[in-house]
Amino acid sequence: MKIAFFDAKQYDKESFEIAARDSGIEFKFYDTKLNADTASLARGADGVCIFVSDTVDREVAEKLHSLGVKYIALRCAGYNNVDLKATEGKLRVVRVPAYSPYAVAEHAMAMLLTSIRRIHKAYIRTKDFNFSLSGLTGFDLHGKTVGVVGMGKIGSVFSDICRGFGMRILAYDKYPRELEGVEFTGLDRLFAESDIISLHCPLTPESYHMISGDAIAKMKKGVMIINTSRGALIDSDALLEAIKSRRVGGACLDVYEEEGDLFFEDLSGHIISDDTLARLITMPNVLVTSHQAFLTNEALKNIADVTVSNLLELERDGECANEL
Ligand code: NAI
């Protein structure tokens, strides 16, 4: 089976080459992202393997189908970048529903601690033998209320971590359930009572810009917002305004709504044309990582193993439990 692998990074190549050994799957790695201009690279392939910044809209789906491509293997959990209506009956789409909820939840907590204890600033200061503590005052997490939006695999692990810190957990989920130590509530109450809000729900038309200017107006002044889920859950312009007006006390962003052409690339020698992102990054209380939350050895191995077995199941058995 030949698979055109888009947006390939060195760490992908290493983990997928190991996972595919003796599987009969041959990956052809392309640095470029999948879109209408690059879809023709999949000519002769049985499937494509894609990540979060690749696009399968109707045009790409039709192009892939016309090239004889049968499978789309997402090497991630979220699938908001694939138009499933357009792929229906033409391309079979599989994903990796879970590879390490711990990787993402731990990154969310790492960002929160870094931000509120100013570790990123202290690191730079002490590298320069500046041992002043001025401006580094943080706050305790113990006793604070965290609002977790989306209590699925990652949200649950994040809540467990927060409980370990002695925090009170409020949760909002489309499908609330009984969970020890977690109080499910409506979004408005979660907004009103949370000192920290962490987003762990998928991006859907319903959740698009759920953190809007109106939503922020309902939050506690000085709230911390963490987003390790999908960028467009937050209206970035509204967030920027709220940071400027000091309504929001800090933001930890592993994802950004216009990250597609930016994240995962070294743009250090370039002029960034996205003014909102550029301005957010200049803020002392905004921490940005470039969709890094998944990036652990354990997650990379699981992603590669599950993707390979998804493709083998489709080809050999004609069905796969991870099909969308
Ligand atoms: P999951 O499917 O286990 O949990 C999602 C939860 O959100 C479910 O409980 C669901 O009922 C709930 N939900 C769905 N729509 C909702 C809505 N409109 N409002 C509130 N809750 C809603 O997914 P998992 O594995 O926990 O992943 C969560 C998200 O994390 C993914 O959708 C993905 O976007 C993101 N992610 C980010 C990564 C990163 O590297 N930054 C890596 C992996 C996932």
Residues whose N, C-alpha, C, O or C-beta is under 5 A from the ligand:
A	BS01	NAI	A77 G78 P97 V104 V149 G150 M151 G152 K153 I154 G155 Y172 D173 K174 Y175 H200 C201 P202 L203 E206 S207 T228 S229 R230 D254 H291 Q292 A293 F294
